[in-house]
Amino acid sequence: MQFLEKEIQKYTHLVCSILLDFEISPLPDSYEMPSAKMFLGSVQITGEWNGAIMLSLPSTLVNTLTEKMFSLESGKASIEEKKDAIGEMVNMIGGNIKALLPQPCALSAPLMALEGDTLHFPSTKMVTHCKFECAGKPFALSLYEQDPS
Amino acid sequence: MGDFETEICQYTESIWKSILDLDVHKTVDEYCPIGGENILAGCVHISGEWEGAVSIDCPMDLAKKVASIMFNMTDEEVTPDLIQDALGELTNMTGGNIKSLLPEPCFLSLPAVTMTQHGLRIPGSELVKSVTFQCWGYKFKVSVLKKLKN
């Protein structure tokens, strides 16, 4: 079992179902994520525990989630709305995960990287990587912890 | 607390000189990456009594040169991970200095580094000040952003 795996699954499910009325299901570790360019959203946690949470979604799912969050017609989501939607998602998931970590901890504003961009957290190691399916599309949530070495 | 321009200039010039032995100078021409150019952007978040972020945007070629100096390697020896580490370290040092100007308690996040053609995107934040610097033939910019009140 990975660090906080069950809690990450629980809160990701909760945020998707409450905020967006979407059911999600966990995918097995063996599932290979598509190699398509991903939309990335992250928040960082600072304090007694230091690290980052990163959400990685294909653009088709970003469109679906944004349209649902802002009640938009299909294909009408702007880039700003997509950033806001994914930023809000990762912020809510991050806020719940932060509450499980040693206190005091602070949550940063979301940082986004668009399709084709990469996002790295130097001096950290990935401690948890959970894959999910939502509306028939895969997405992943990763937790990075400061590497003491 | 002003718009941080003086402090951004002072800290950036001092950090680049002491860590890299490079002279960098503020320039009035803003760094506006051309379409399709790969930019490396480093960011640290500040949380606590003051909330926002400090970022450095620079061309990939400059980031590579910075890493080669920092790790005493040739351009060919420098790996993408080391390039990200180098920019992360510069961002961390700049952010740490800016944080010292802010009301306490404030916490500095670990750096995040993104390779992008679009620039950094931090929803819910507004730009306080951005200063462009010149180093060799390259421009780069250091920005302070403040979290918008809900």
Interface residues (C-beta under 8 A of the other chain):
Chain A: S42 Q44 I45 T46 G47 N50 G51 A52 K83 D84 G87 A106 L107 S108 A109 P110 L111 M112 A113 L114 G116 D117 T118 L119 H120 F121 P122 S123 T124 Q146
Chain B: C43 H45 S47 G48 E51 G52 A53 D81 Q84 D85 G88 E89 F107 L108 S109 L110 P111 A112 V113 T114 M115 T116 Q117 H118 L120 R121 I122 P123 G124 S125 K147
